[in-house]
Amino acid sequence: MTAVDDTDVSLRVPFADLAMQTAEVRPELDAVWRELLDSHRFIGGDVVEAFEREWAAYCGTDFAVSVGNGTDSLHLILRALGIGRGDEVVVPANTFIATAEAVVLAGAVPVFVDVLPDTLLVDPAQVEAAITPRTAAVVPVHLFGQMADMDRLTEVAQRAGVALVEDAAQAHGAFHDGSRAGSVGAAGSFSFYPGKNLGAFGDGGAVTTSDPEMAARLRSLRDHGRALSDRYLHDHVGVNSRLDALQAGILSVKLRHLDGWTRARRAHAAAYREQLPADVVTMVEETPATPSVHHLAVVRTERRQEAVDGLALRGIDTGIHYPVPCHLQEPYAAYSRGPLPVAESAASEILSLPMFPHLTPDQVSHVCESVAAVLR
Ligand SMILES: *Cc1c(COP(=O)(O)O)cnc(C)c1O
């Protein structure tokens, strides 16, 4: 390892810096807060409905139904599809735990499959091989900001007669063949957790769909299973998972900036690709047909711990998404059907470098030079 006096901590690089994003939209946010205090409409209402219309239009779907978070959105999509006990749902092994959690919450069984070694996105051939007469749905995850191969997955799902549900929590605005994430499957699931590409100031989520019945069922399920025609009647056992008007107002403001922030993320990803030392780290691949919105900048190295420690000494924060694949997490191990070698080997090598719209070119260069200094 390099001597400590070689390090330059004068340029700190946080993993993500939301303060600069907030500063950029601060005047617009102040207006949202003032209007909310005047209206006193804190849950539901015009502000929430306006955001739902804007989000549906952005994603290219007929409807968006807002919910309390991205886990509820997935869970409620599965319930709206009638998926539950005895059903199997195919999910990739390397994703945030919520993808598998939502399946179990719906009462169904997650069937974990492996991913492609270059993109770490779910492998359609493995999905096809995992389908049984009990399979009710496939949930590809558009991981790190890049859409899974929806052409092949649509074929596989149609042939098997099962629903295709997109976990788009990391892919706001990503597209494939002109279709946005969340508009290809029966429904798309989004999270607006603060660190996502479109983030609220608390929890939030939404389902996108062009199926009016699905949208109606979700509107009921998110609000105690309430009948849409009579607020004192309940058609289902639902949940309480509604978006606050404050969060919706913040999201409407930030949505106007999302494409600019995505362009900034793309520029940083291109700079990483150009400046990272290719002899010691490799970036997760981006397929030209599915331009990424770079929720995360993920590289692979067999010497990850050295990289984490050396970068920390140089004032650079990193993350790991995710160090333990879902099928090896204790509560999910019972669903595992054997090793998934690509996901497992990736889990020990992946490292997420700083990525957020307001990164500066100097910070990106500092990260790349530091990776070279630490690992060469
Ligand atoms: C963040 C995330 C979720 C869950 O969203 P929450 O809003 O935190 O519940 C689901 N799937 C993936 C892939 C995510 O990254």
The ligand as an SDF file (V2000), in Angstrom:
LIG
                    3D

 15 15  0  0  0  0  0  0  0  0999 V2000
  -34.7390    0.9980   -3.4220 C   0  0  0  0  0  0  0  0  0  0  0  0
  -35.1740   -0.2500   -4.0570 C   0  0  0  0  0  0  0  0  0  0  0  0
  -36.4010   -0.8710   -3.7480 C   0  0  0  0  0  0  0  0  0  0  0  0
  -37.2640   -0.4780   -2.5680 C   0  0  0  0  0  0  0  0  0  0  0  0
  -37.6390    0.7990   -2.4670 O   0  0  0  0  0  0  0  0  0  0  0  0
  -38.0390    1.4440   -1.0390 P   0  0  0  0  0  0  0  0  0  0  0  0
  -38.6590    2.7280   -1.4390 O   0  0  0  0  0  0  0  0  0  0  0  0
  -36.7750    1.6110   -0.2640 O   0  0  0  0  0  0  0  0  0  0  0  0
  -38.9980    0.5320   -0.3800 O   0  0  0  0  0  0  0  0  0  0  0  0
  -36.7920   -1.9790   -4.4750 C   0  0  0  0  0  0  0  0  0  0  0  0
  -36.0070   -2.4880   -5.4460 N   0  0  0  0  0  0  0  0  0  0  0  0
  -34.8160   -1.9500   -5.7590 C   0  0  0  0  0  0  0  0  0  0  0  0
  -34.0150   -2.5560   -6.8540 C   0  0  0  0  0  0  0  0  0  0  0  0
  -34.3470   -0.8240   -5.0690 C   0  0  0  0  0  0  0  0  0  0  0  0
  -33.1480   -0.3050   -5.3890 O   0  0  0  0  0  0  0  0  0  0  0  0
  1  2  1  0
  2  3  1  0
  2 14  2  0
  3  4  1  0
  3 10  2  0
  4  5  1  0
  5  6  1  0
  6  7  2  0
  6  8  1  0
  6  9  1  0
 10 11  1  0
 11 12  2  0
 12 13  1  0
 12 14  1  0
 14 15  1  0
M  END
$$$$
